[in-house]
Amino acid sequence: MPNWNYVCWGAYLGNSKKEKYIISTDLGSQSIKTAIYDEKGNSVTSYNQDSNIVILSDGSMVYDGMASFNQVIENIKNILSISKVNTNNIECLSFTGMGAGIIGIDEGWSPTTYFMNPLDKRSQSFLVKVINQYGDFIRLKSGIGNPAGVNYILWLKNKYPEVYKKTLKFLPLTHFVQGLLSGFKSSEAFWENTGVSFSGLYNALKDCWLEEFFSELKLNMNKMPRLVEPATIIGYLSKKSADLCGLKNGIPISTGAYDKVCDSLAANINKVGSAVDNAATYSALLVCVKDFKPDLKYKTLLCHRSAIKGLWLAQTYITGCGITHKWLIENFFENISKDEKNYMVLDKLASGTEPGSGKLFFIPHLGGQATPYDPFIKGSWVGINWSHKNKHFYRSFLESVAYENNYSLSIVKKNYPDIKFDKVCVIGGGSKSNIWNQIKADILGLDYILLNRDDLTTLGAALIGGKAIGLYQDLKDIAKECIQVKKVYQPNNDNKKIYRKYFKSYLELLRNLKNFYSYTEKFLF
């Protein structure tokens, strides 16, 4: 539905008679959202539809590139129809989306593969081999502990050599769509550098491909595209694409950035020590840092470029956390009608039990543990007894994510001892839950700051697009003007003390389960 409530006056650039608008699209793991922004950063309207996920026979989830492109076209047509914005006033198309994963293309930009991503387990054996043999090297150079690129390429080369040969370039899904909109050939392919670390083939400090690693793996580096920075105009809307979506041809197309980078930019995580909890499909904790510092000791933190040149983001994430939340609701709350399956109802249930969920623990890694990487860890409940009801199971899930965030923050503090923390911004769909925000504040012992906007991913991409076409000079300045604090959740000291013991128990439980699942993987599978 259109949202007319956002106001951010600081970006006003003058009394131009011609209104200027940016169309921003987020190709997310669960949905594709497109929004129109004016030059002040106000959201004029938006349109959202579920992503076209393809579930393979082994349970892997992948994305069809052409289906995603068609969804973007449909989104643009719909928002133009809803908004009635003059298409002559659209100044730029900007994009964001999943950073981890690749799709292959041939010479004419037709897809040769699905978009392969962390929910695609077909190449898991190659990922494990790569990490076991080259994990420290990849982390040292790329800043990433569990790549989502090199493993797929090795898998294709070994299992489907004809597809590997046919593929001329590998790139993310977002860039595939941008290239189609521009009418590109494979020689014009590109990869924006805030998300390219996830390939596992990138030298983060030198901003180039790891030529020696390609040689070591006997991979063809010519199959990788040119590297570009955020806020780069990579092409212009072709006449064919313009006719499809109802726009004029020749509109500049901006690279945008990786979705978590766009979120962080728009949430004003642009100062060293600022932190954000992105409670989304891939729940993530990100902290702005000044140095690229690979986490070789704890092998937990990822480190990649920020949208702000010279700054970096230290990050952890939980694979498919939002999918787990959806699974939990669908299987434990069948008696709640669909229109009641919202955070208000669930918050009331979860608040009906004490901190610690009656000594019930949940492990949220249904898709394997991402940071630190352990593909054999599974989702688990431990400590179940006859007194437990659905409210205990639900609250234990909320607490488990907060325990993970607390562990992540402890590793950030160890890796960057000079950084001091006093608050965490919370964004994403999960930020709508009051009790979840309070639980996180209690467990981390920090204020949790809820912002006044829930469109930060597309907003961040729009701001980057605005910089690309010269609307904004400083991304930090415009980002500050576009958000306000809506609510502050302060730690409850009594709960904070209780959760200290539970957090230590959670870490011990996770350590022991690692041994158990490693054993079962070896002897049962």
N, C-alpha and C positions, 0 to 999 in steps of 0.2 A: 504494500500500500504506500502511496505517496507520504512523505514526511516533510511537513512544512515548518517544523519547530526549531531547526538548527539555526543559530545566529553566531557569526564570528566576524566582527566588524574590522578587525585589524588588518585584513588583507585588501581593503578597498583601495583601488588603484587610480581612481579619478572619475570624472564625470563623462566618460565616453558615452556617446549616444547609442552605440552598438553594444548590446549585451553579449558577453562572451561566456561560452559554456564548454565543459569538458565531459566527455562520456568515459566512465571508468568501469572496467569489468574485472571481476574476481572469479577465476576458474578454480573453485574450491573442491575439496574431496567429496563433499556431500551435496553442494549446490553451486550453481553458477548465478552470480548476482551482477546486475548492471545498473548503474546509477548515473544521473546527470547532475553535475555541480556547476554553480555559477562561479564567478571569479573571486567571490568572497569566501568560498568554501561551503556555501549552503547547499544541502541536498534538495534538488528540485523534485525529483521522483526517482523511484527505483523499481526494478522488476527482478524477481527471483524464481528459479525453477530448480528442481532436483537434478543433480548431475546424472548423466547416463552411465551408470556403473555396469560393467560386464562381469558377471561372476562365472569363473571357469570351473571345470569339473573337479579340480582339486581344492576349490574354495577360494582361490586367488581372486582379488578384485583388481580389474584393469579398466582403462577408459578408451573408448573408440574416438580417435582424433577427429574424424569427419563429423561424427555425431555431436561432439563438443563444439566444433565450428558452427554447425547448423543451429545449435542452441544459442550461441552468441548472436548470430544473425537475428534469431527470433526475439531475443531479449532487446536488442537495439530497436527493432521495429516496434515492439510493445511500448518501450519507454517514450519513443517519439510520439506514438499515438496518444499515450496517457498525458504527457506533459504539454503537448501543443507548442513546444519550443520550435522556433524558426530554425530549420536545418542549416541555413546560411550562417547562423551564429555558433555552430559547433566548430570549435577551434582545434580540438585535439581528441584522439582516442588513446587512452592509457590503460595498461593491463597489469594484473598481478595474478598470482596463483601458486600452486604447489611447487616448492623448490626441489624436492627430492623425487627424482625419476626422469625417465627419458622416453622419447618416441623416435623412431627412425623414419627418414624420408628418402625418396629416390630423387632423381634429377629434376623432375617436374613438380616436386613438393607433394607428391602423393605419399600417404603413410605406408611404411613397410611393416610396421609393428603396431600393437596397442601401445598406449602410454603405460609403461612399466614403472611401478612405484612401490613403496614399502609394504603395501598390502598384497603385492604379487610375490608369492613365495616360490615360484618355479625356479628361480636362480639361487635359492638359499644355500645350496651346497657350495656354489662358487663364491658366494659372499663369505661364508665361513672360512674357506680356504684362503681367500684374499686377506681377510683380517688376521688369520693365524700367521700368515707368511709376511704380510706387508703392513699390518695394522699400525705399527708405530711410525713407519715412514709416511703413510697417508695422513695420520694425525699431525705429524710434524710439519708436513708441507701444506696440506689442505685445511687442517684444523678440524677435520671430521673423523669420528671413530667408526661410524657404520655407513659407508657410502651407499648411494643409490644411483649408480651409473656404471661404473667399471664392471660390477658383477653381472649386469644385464648384457653388456657388450661381450664379455667373455662367454656367457651362457649361449648367446646367439651364435658366436663364432664356432663354438664347439658342437652345439646341438642342431643348429640350423644354418650351416655355412652358406647356403644359397641365399638366405635372407640377409645375412651379414654382408655378403658380396654385393647384393643389390642395393643395400643401404649406403647412401653417399654422405649423409650427415645424421648425427644424433643431437637432440635438443629437447628442452622441456615442452610440455603441452602448451603452455601459454605462448611460447614463441612460435610453435607450430601454427596456432590460430592467427597470430600477428602476421606471419609470413604469408598465409593464405589470403588474408585481407589485403596485403600489399601486392599480391600477384608475384611473389618471389620465385626464383629458381633456387636449387640447392646451393649454388655458389654464393648466394646472398645470405645464407643462414647466419645466425648470431646467437650468443648466449650472454645474458646480463650477469654481472659479476658478484651480486650479493647472494645468489643462490647456487653459483657454479661449484662452490666447495663441495656440495653434496655429490658431485660426480666422482670424487676421489681421484681425479686426474689433473688437479689444478694446483698451481703454486700460488698460494694466497698472498704472500709478501711481494712477489714479483709480478703478480697479475698476468700469468701466462700458463699455458699448458705444460705439464710435466713431461717434457720430451724424453727424458731418460727412462721414465716409467713406462711409456708406450713401447720403447725399445725392449725393456725387460719383459713385458707381457706379450711382446710380438703382436701389438695392435697397431692399426694404421691411424696415425695422428691426423691425417688429412680428412678423416671422417668427423672431426670435431670442428665446430663453427668458429667464426671470429668472436672475440670477447669485447663487450662494450660495457659502459658504465650506466648507472641509472640516469634518468633524465636525458637520454639520447634519442633523437629522432631517427628511427631505424628504417622508416619507409613512409609511404603515403597511400591512402585508401585508393585501390584500383577502381576503375569504372565498373568492372564486373561485380565487385563486392559492394560498391556504392549502390548499384541498382538493386542488389539483393536486400539490403537493409534500409534503403530509403534515404540515404545521405548523399551529399555531393561528393564527387570524386576529388582526390588530391588532399584530403584532410590529413595532417601529420599524425603519425602513429608513434607513440612514445614507448620505450622499453618498459617503464614502470620498474618493479622490483619484486623479489620473492615475497610471498604474502606476510610472513612473520616480520619482515623488514618494514613493509608498508604499515602494518599494525603498530609497530614500535615507533615509527616516525610520527604517525598521526596521534599516538598517545603521549607524545612529547618525551619519549625515552631517548633523548638526544643530548644528555649530559652525563658525564661519567658518574656511575653509582646509581643512576635511575634504573628502576626495575619494573617489569610488567609480567603479570600472570595472564597468559592468553588461554582462557578456558574454552577452547574450541575443539574441533574434531581431533586434532593432534594437540592436546593440551601441552603448553610450553611455558617455561620460565625463561625470560631473557633479561640480561643486564648489560647496560652500556658500559664499555671499557675502552681504555685509550690504547691498549697494546694487543697485538696478536700474540697470544700466549697459549700454545697447544697444551692440553691437559694430558701429559704423558704419564703422570703419577697415578691419578685416580681413573683416568680413561672414561670420564663422565661428561665433561663439558665439550660442546661444539664451539667453535669460534669462527665467525664469518663477518664479512663486511656489513657495515651499516649503510643506510642511504646517505648519511652525512660523511663526506670524504674525510678520512683521517680517524674515524671512530669505528669500533668493532662491537659486535654483540656476542656475548657468551651465552650459550643456550643449552637447555635440556628439553626433552619432550617425551610424552607417553604416546606410543602408537595407538591410534584409533580410540582415544579416551572418550570422545563424543559418541562413537559407535557403541562402546561399552555401555555408556549411559542410556542410550536408546534401547539396547538389548535388555538392560536391567528393567526398564520401565515396562517394556512389552511383555516380559516374562514373569514379573513379580507383581504387577499392578493391573492385571486384566480386568478387575472389577471397577476400575476407574474409566469412565467414558472418555473418548478421545479429546473432547473439548475441555476436559478437566485435567488432562495429563500435562500440567504446567507446574512451574516451580512453586507457586503458592500452595497448592495441595501437597506436593512432595515435601516442601519445607515444614509444613504443619506436622506431617508424619515423622520426619526426622527429628524435629524438636521434642517429640514425645519420648525420646530415650536419652540417657545420660551420655556425657563424653566418654568415648571408648566403646560405645555400642554394645555394652554388656560383655566386654572382653572378646568381642568378635572382630577378627581381622580379615581384611580383604586385600588381595594382591591384584592390581588393576591391569596386569600385563597380558591380556588375552591374546594380543598379537605378538608376544615376545617382548622382552625388555629392550628398549632403544638406547638409553643412556644411563649406565654403561650397557654396552651391547651384550645381550645374551638371548639368542633365539629360542632356547629351550625352556625358558621360564614360561609358565602358563598362569592364567587367572586362577585364583584359589580363594576359598573361604576357610579359615582355620579357627577353631574354638566354638563350633556350633553345638548348642544344647537345646533342650526342649522349650526353654523359655524364650528363645529368639523368634521374633515375628518379622514381617516384611520391613517394618520400620528400622529394625536393627541391621538388616542386610543393606538397606539403602544408605543409612548413615555411615556404615562401615566403608562403603564405596567413596563417599564424600571425604571421609577422613584419610583414606589411602592416598588419594591424590594430593592432599595437603601434606602428608608425610613425605611423599616423593618431592614436593616443592621444597620442603624444609631441608631434605638431604641435598638437593641441588644447590640451594643457597649456601649450605655449609661448605660445599666444594668451591663455589665462587669465592667465598671468603678466604679459603686456603690458597687458592690460585692467585687471588688479587688481594693480599692482606691489607693494603693501604686504603681500600674502599670501605666506606662506612654506609650502613643502611638504616633507614628509619621508616620506610614505607614501601609498599608495592602497589602499583596500579593494577586493577583487574578489569579485563575486557573479555569479549567473546560471549557466546550464548550462556555459558555457565555463570557469568557475572550477574544474571538475573535472579540467582538464588541467594536470598539474604542469609540463610543459615550456612550455606557453603562458604560465603565470604567471611562470615564470623568464625567458622571453624578454622579456616586458613589463617586468619589474624591470630587466633588463639595458639595454633600450633607453631607458626613462624615467629610469634611474639612481636609482630610489626603491624602498624596501621595498614589496612587494606583500603585503597582509594577507588571508589566507583566513579567513573566518568559519566558525563551527560550524553554521550553519543554511543550508538551501537553499530555505526557504519564505518569503523576505522580502517578496515582493509581497503575498501573502495576509495575512501577519503584519502588515504596515504598515496594510493596510485594516482589519484587525481592531482594531488599536490605535486608529485613528481612530474606528471604530464605538464602541469602549469609552469614548472621551472624549465622544462624542455623547450617550451615555446616562448619563454621570456616573460610570462605573467608574474613570476615571483623570482626575486633575487636570492633570498635566503630561506631555505626550507625550515630551519629551526624557528625563525621568526613567525612564519605563517602557521606552523604547527601549533605554536603557543597560543595563538589567537583563536584557534578553532575548537578548543575544548575548555570545559569547566568541571570542577569537582561537584558531583551530585550527592555523594554520601561518603562518610568515613566510618569504617568498622575498626574500633579499637580493641586490642586484646583484653579478654577477661582474665584477670590475674589468677583466679581460682582454677579456671579451666586450663590456663597456661601451665600451671604446676602439674595438673593431672596428666596433661598430654606429653609432658617431658618423659614420663615413665613409659607411656604407650609408644612414643616415637622410638625409644631405645629397643623396646620389645619388637616393634615392626622391623627394624633393621636386622635384629638377630634372627627373626623369622625368615626374612628374605634371604639372608645368608645361608640358612639351613635348607631352604627350599631349592636354592640353586644346586646344591649337592644332590637333592632328591630328584629333581627333574633331569639333571645330567645323567643320573643313574638310569632312570626310566627310558630316556631317549636311547641310551646304549643297549639296554637289555630287552625293552618291550617293542621298540620300533626298528 
